[in-house]
């Protein structure tokens, strides 16, 4: 077996099993994570999956997902969000993060800063998964659906804040406790230089984005150059992840709208079609499955606390605006994971800021969240009368 054949296995499994998952309303790229979990239980190709080349492709997948997060950030949509969604987003995420940080600190024994960082990252919403689920239930254009999606869109700002916080903290947290002045000031200067470079890239791309070669679209090489430039420069401050994120933001701010419409499907295909499955396989591969099997009580406790906090927060903040049952429905829908949280959790794990047990539990909770589409379908039928006023109107 060589690395080429292993990649063929990953993509074939993702393709065929992904088709089956889509039929039961589970995102197709979840298949790669499942294959990774299978390899975590029994890996016949340990040397290949631990090789430098495979690790490079996996890290590249993580960075491209961060690029996509920055690229997808739509400040125009965020500006249009009403006060209710603004209030709801921050209340729900901070409420869940509060209980999540208590859980990580007291049960898993992590310091408060790491506990809060993990809890904040895991409190974010996977709106990329939510959209097809709500669309399937014909809720996307309803008041309830727009509220759920509005919260998912606004929490992108919180996701980016958590990513920057995680990346900025790594050089300090992984270094010795007795940091000297140079070890503090140099990373800060490099961070500042990285932001300046991103601004320079925006200006440069705006000047050259109109160029073509005999009518051929050459925007993708320009985007890739931006990605590798910022991620590569960021590596000097242990901030390649931040560089990748800024590359996505810079690209979206510099290219004209028509160019973005042409290039967006290509970037999505590269991210989710090629590098994404490798990353999600990597996430699953490093999970300690035997620990999960031996700890069902702990998984159930974490699941109840995390999802219970999300549902309770949604109920408290939205019952007056939407009603009791619609607010509970919203809380369950917002429990969808499989988004930025996986990228941040994996980033913290790879930098040894969280251990394998906590990492594995969080991946296990992510896998358990696949029940949400089925639960939403059941509740939509059961609560049709209570949900009806919010299914027939929009903002």
BELBEL-V220632 format. One record per pair of residues at least 12 apart in sequence whose C-alpha atoms are under 7 Angstrom apart, sorted by the first residue. I is the first residue (numbers start at 0). J is the second residue. D is the distance in whole Angstrom. If there is no record, write none. Layout:
i=I j=J d=D
i=I j=J d=D
This chain:
i=2 j=47 d=6
i=9 j=31 d=7
i=13 j=28 d=6
i=13 j=30 d=5
i=13 j=31 d=5
i=16 j=30 d=6
i=17 j=30 d=5
i=24 j=132 d=7
i=24 j=372 d=7
i=25 j=369 d=7
i=26 j=128 d=7
i=28 j=276 d=6
i=31 j=276 d=5
i=31 j=279 d=6
i=31 j=280 d=5
i=32 j=279 d=5
i=32 j=280 d=5
i=32 j=282 d=7
i=32 j=283 d=5
i=33 j=283 d=7
i=34 j=280 d=6
i=35 j=280 d=4
i=35 j=281 d=6
i=35 j=282 d=7
i=35 j=283 d=4
i=35 j=284 d=4
i=36 j=283 d=4
i=36 j=284 d=5
i=36 j=286 d=7
i=36 j=288 d=7
i=38 j=284 d=6
i=39 j=283 d=7
i=39 j=284 d=4
i=39 j=285 d=6
i=39 j=286 d=6
i=39 j=287 d=7
i=39 j=288 d=6
i=40 j=288 d=6
i=40 j=289 d=7
i=57 j=277 d=6
i=57 j=278 d=5
i=57 j=281 d=6
i=60 j=274 d=4
i=60 j=275 d=5
i=60 j=277 d=7
i=60 j=278 d=5
i=61 j=278 d=6
i=61 j=342 d=6
i=62 j=240 d=6
i=62 j=243 d=6
i=63 j=243 d=7
i=63 j=270 d=6
i=64 j=270 d=6
i=65 j=240 d=7
i=65 j=243 d=6
i=65 j=244 d=5
i=66 j=243 d=5
i=66 j=244 d=5
i=66 j=246 d=6
i=66 j=247 d=4
i=67 j=247 d=6
i=68 j=244 d=7
i=69 j=244 d=5
i=69 j=245 d=6
i=69 j=247 d=4
i=69 j=248 d=4
i=70 j=247 d=4
i=70 j=248 d=5
i=70 j=250 d=7
i=70 j=251 d=5
i=72 j=155 d=7
i=77 j=152 d=7
i=77 j=153 d=6
i=80 j=149 d=7
i=84 j=146 d=6
i=84 j=149 d=6
i=84 j=150 d=6
i=87 j=316 d=6
i=88 j=150 d=5
i=88 j=153 d=7
i=88 j=154 d=7
i=90 j=312 d=7
i=91 j=309 d=6
i=91 j=312 d=5
i=91 j=313 d=6
i=92 j=122 d=6
i=92 j=123 d=7
i=94 j=308 d=7
i=94 j=312 d=6
i=95 j=122 d=6
i=95 j=305 d=7
i=95 j=308 d=5
i=95 j=309 d=6
i=96 j=115 d=7
i=96 j=118 d=5
i=96 j=119 d=5
i=96 j=122 d=6
i=98 j=308 d=7
i=99 j=118 d=5
i=99 j=305 d=6
i=100 j=114 d=5
i=100 j=115 d=5
i=100 j=118 d=5
i=116 j=161 d=7
i=117 j=344 d=7
i=119 j=161 d=7
i=120 j=158 d=7
i=120 j=161 d=6
i=120 j=340 d=5
i=120 j=343 d=7
i=121 j=340 d=5
i=123 j=154 d=6
i=123 j=158 d=7
i=123 j=340 d=7
i=124 j=151 d=6
i=124 j=154 d=7
i=124 j=333 d=6
i=124 j=334 d=7
i=124 j=335 d=6
i=124 j=336 d=6
i=125 j=335 d=6
i=125 j=336 d=5
i=125 j=337 d=6
i=125 j=338 d=5
i=126 j=148 d=7
i=126 j=151 d=5
i=129 j=335 d=7
i=132 j=372 d=7
i=138 j=390 d=7
i=140 j=393 d=6
i=141 j=389 d=6
i=141 j=390 d=5
i=141 j=391 d=6
i=141 j=392 d=5
i=141 j=393 d=5
i=142 j=389 d=5
i=142 j=390 d=6
i=142 j=392 d=5
i=142 j=393 d=4
i=142 j=394 d=6
i=143 j=389 d=5
i=143 j=390 d=7
i=147 j=329 d=6
i=147 j=333 d=7
i=158 j=339 d=7
i=162 j=343 d=7
i=163 j=241 d=6
i=166 j=238 d=6
i=166 j=240 d=7
i=166 j=241 d=7
i=170 j=237 d=7
i=186 j=236 d=5
i=189 j=236 d=6
i=190 j=236 d=7
i=193 j=233 d=6
i=197 j=245 d=6
i=197 j=246 d=7
i=197 j=249 d=6
i=200 j=249 d=7
i=201 j=249 d=5
i=201 j=250 d=7
i=201 j=252 d=7
i=201 j=253 d=5
i=204 j=253 d=6
i=204 j=254 d=7
i=205 j=253 d=5
i=205 j=254 d=6
i=208 j=254 d=6
i=219 j=262 d=7
i=222 j=250 d=7
i=225 j=246 d=6
i=226 j=243 d=6
i=226 j=246 d=5
i=229 j=242 d=5
i=229 j=243 d=6
i=229 j=246 d=6
i=230 j=242 d=4
i=230 j=243 d=5
i=282 j=345 d=7
i=286 j=359 d=5
i=287 j=355 d=7
i=287 j=359 d=6
i=291 j=359 d=7
i=291 j=360 d=7
i=298 j=360 d=6
i=302 j=364 d=6
i=306 j=334 d=6
i=309 j=330 d=6
i=309 j=334 d=7
i=310 j=327 d=6
i=310 j=330 d=4
i=310 j=331 d=6
i=313 j=326 d=6
i=313 j=327 d=6
i=313 j=329 d=7
i=313 j=330 d=5
i=314 j=326 d=5
i=314 j=327 d=6
i=324 j=385 d=7
i=325 j=386 d=6
i=331 j=371 d=7
i=332 j=371 d=7
i=335 j=368 d=6
i=335 j=371 d=7
i=336 j=365 d=6
i=336 j=368 d=7
i=337 j=365 d=6
i=344 j=358 d=7
